[in-house]
Amino acid sequence: MIGDIVGKPGRQIVSQAIPGLIQRESLDLVVANAENATHGSGLNPQNYQELMRAQIDGITMGDHIYRRRELKSILNRESNIVRPANYPPQAPGRDYAILSARNGVPVAIISLLGRVFMRPVDCPWRAVDRVLDRIPSSVNVILVDFHAEATSDKQIMGRYLDGKVTAVMGTHTHVPTADTQIFPGGTAFQADLGMTGPYESIIGRRIDRVTETTITFLPTEFEVATEDPRICGVLMDVDPTTGKTNSIERVCIYEEEAQDLATLYTSNHK
């Protein structure tokens, strides 16, 4: 699972590294949060297709999901992208999706929004219970992306779903947390996967622009930064029969390693 892809630098390093990472680590499934993939806010159909070519299998979104109105056609047509399940039922998109991993195992993905310091939405706990009741019993592996500000909110969700889902991974703050663990019931947890994008930045935006506006209150355009792109996320080994996580490891791929992964993929496809 990969944290928030931010802008062109995030998309580029994903396209560069993920195919080789799939080979090197024998990955069966890759899920990414892409709500900031287009110019740092939202996702358009062209960038969705770009991520598909990068071999991303499933996409979760967040509070910027409808920033690009043209995404509606993708949300209604494609079966591997989900909207937050605690949005109103009339909102475009699916509240869960079932993907087929490369080894044939069905995997459900769910997106949820937090409520602390965020736009008011329906209760994420009631929403996830409703969705879990609808997922077929034959689907044992369930991945939840909880897009929220407060680490306490994310911890509550992780503990609430322990033993009910395979993983609860936080996104939204763009800062990876060091609380990677597996709860007693077998559910993997990390409060935030971190950002996949430019780290010479303020959570993905140009440092000078954000600093100027913060200090002077003068509006500037918060352009996506460009330097020090990284992929942040986790690698998980999961039991497909029980849906429990056997192991979890934080991952941070810098540009040099991404180049090596691109070389590995190219050399294996000559």
N, C-alpha and C positions, 0 to 999 in steps of 0.2 A: 504494500500500500504506500502511495506517494502523497506527500503533503502538497498544499496549494501551488499549482503551476501558475507562475506570474509572468505574463507578457511574452514577448518574443524570446528573451534569454531563457526563460523556463521551457518554452516549447522546443527551442533549438537543442538544449542539452538533453532533453527527453528523447528527441529524435536521434540524437547522436549516440546515446548510451544504452537505451532500453533494449533494443534488439540484441546487442552483445551481452547485456546483463542477463537476459533470458537464457542465452546459451550457456554463459559461464556458471550460472547458479541453478540451471535446469528448472526455471520457474514455470509453474503450471498456470499462473494467473497474475495479472498486473492490474491494480485498481488505482485510479488517481483522482484527486479533487482538482477540477478544472474551472472553478468559478471565476478565476482571475486571469485566464489564459489569453484573452483578447485585450491587448493594450492595458492590462492590469485590472480590468473590471468586466466580468461577463465572459461569454463564449459565443463566437459566431460559427455558422456552419462550416466555413472554410477551415477554421482552426480545429473544429471537431474532427474533420476528415484528416487533418495533419496528424492529430494524435492517434487516429486509427492506423495510419500508415506507420506510426512509431511503435505499433503493436501493443498499445494500451487496450485492455480487454473491457474494462468497465469504468464509467465516469460518474462520480458524485459531484454535487453542486452545493451552493450555499445561498447566502442572502443576496448575492448579485446575479442570481440565476436569470432574471428577466431583464437585465441591463441591456442585452442585445435582443431586440424584439424578433429578429429573424431566426433566433434559435427555436422558436415555437414549432417550426416544421420538424426539426430534429427531435424535439422532445415528444412530439406526437407520433413520429414514425419509427424511430430507432428503439431497439429493445435493450440497449446496454447503458443507458444513461437515466439517472433518477433525479427527481426534484425532492426537496425536503418533504418528508411524510407528514409533518405537522403544518403544512400549508393547507388552505381550504381545498375541499374536494373538487371545486371548479377550476383550480389552478392547472395550467397545462402541464403534462408530463406524468410519469409513473411514480408511485410512491414506493415501489420496490422493483427490482429486476432479478431475474435468474439467469446467470451466465453459465456457460459450459467451459470448464477448465480444459487445458490441453490434454490432461489425462482422463477426460470424460466425466469428472466429478461435477455435479451441479452446485453452484455457489450463488447464494442470494446476497444482494447488496442493498443497504438502506441508508438514506441520508436523513439527518434530523438537524433542526436549528435549536440553539439554546435561547433562553429568554432574558438572562441577566445582562444588562447593558446593551441590549439589542432590540430591534424592532419587535413589537408585540406579535406573537404567534400563538397558535394553539399549544396545548400541553404536549411536550415531546414524549413524556412517559406514557400517557394514554395513547398517543399516536403509534409508538413502537409496539405496544401491546396489541393494538388493532391490526397492525401489519403482520406481526408474528403469527397471529391467529389465522392469517390467510395464506401463509407460506406452506406449501405441501410438506407433509411429514417426511417425505423421501429426501428433502433437502436438509442436510445436516450442517453444512458449512454456511454460516451467516456472518457477513462483515458489516459493521455499522460505522458510519462516519458521522460523528457528532460535531457539528460546526457551531462552536460556541466560544464566548469570551472567557468565562470564569472557569478556572481549573477545578473549583469545587463542584460546579455543575457537572463537569465532565467526569469527575470521580464518582459522583452520585450515580450517574448513568452507568458507568462501568460496574459499580457494585450492584446496582439494580438488575443489570442484565447478566451478571456472572452466572455461568452455567446454562444460560438460555441462548447465547450466541457465541460465535467463535472469537470475535474481536470487537472491541469498542475503541476506535481511534479518533482523537480529537484533531480538528483543523480550525482555521480562521485566524489565529494570532500570528502565524508565520514564524514562530520561534519554537524550535524543537525543545521538548522537555526531557529531563533525565529520569523520568519515573517509569521507564519501560518495565513491564512485569506481567506475570500470569497470575490471575486471581485464583483462590482455592477451587472454584468450580470449573476452571479450565479456560476462562475467557482472558484473552490477551488485552492489554491496555497500555495506552500512552496518552497523556493529556493533550499533547500536540505533536503532530508529525513534523512540523516545521515547514519551511517554504522551499519550493523547487523554483529557483529563480536567482536574481542577482543579489549577493550578500553584501556588496559594497553599496549600501543603501540604507534607507529607513523602511524596513519591512517591504522592500521591493521598489521603493520610489527614490528619486534623486535626492540625495542628502541636502544639497543647497536649496532646493525648492521647498522641501518640508521644513527645514530650519528657518528659512526666511519668513514663511507664513506663520510659523509658531511664535517667533520672536516679535514680528512687526504687525501681525494680523492682516497684512496686505495679501490679497489672494494671488496665488501663482498656480500654474498647471502642474499637478503632481505627476510628472512623467515617470514612466518605468525606467529604472536605472539599467546599466548594461554590464557592469564589471563583476567578476568573481561569481559566475553562475555555478550553482550546485543543485544536486538532487538530494532531497531529504525524505526519509521514510523508514519503513521497517521491512525486514524479511521475516516471514513466519513459516514454520513447519507445522502442518495441521493434520490431525487424524481425520480422514474423510468419513470414517464410520461413526465416530462419536461427535465430530464437530469441535472437539477440544483442541487447543493449541499445545503442541509439544514444546516449542521453543520460539523465541522472538529475539531479534537483534536489530538495534538501530543502525541505519545506513546513512552515510553522507558521502556522495560521489562528487569530487571536485573535477574541474575541467580537464586536468591531465589524465585522470582515470577514465573520464568519458571518452577522450581521444583514443586511449588504449582499447576500450570496449568497442569503439567504432572500427578500429583496425582488426580486432578479433572477429567481428561479424563479417567484415569485408573479406578477410582471408579465408573464411569458411564458406564463402558464397562465390568464389571465383569459378 
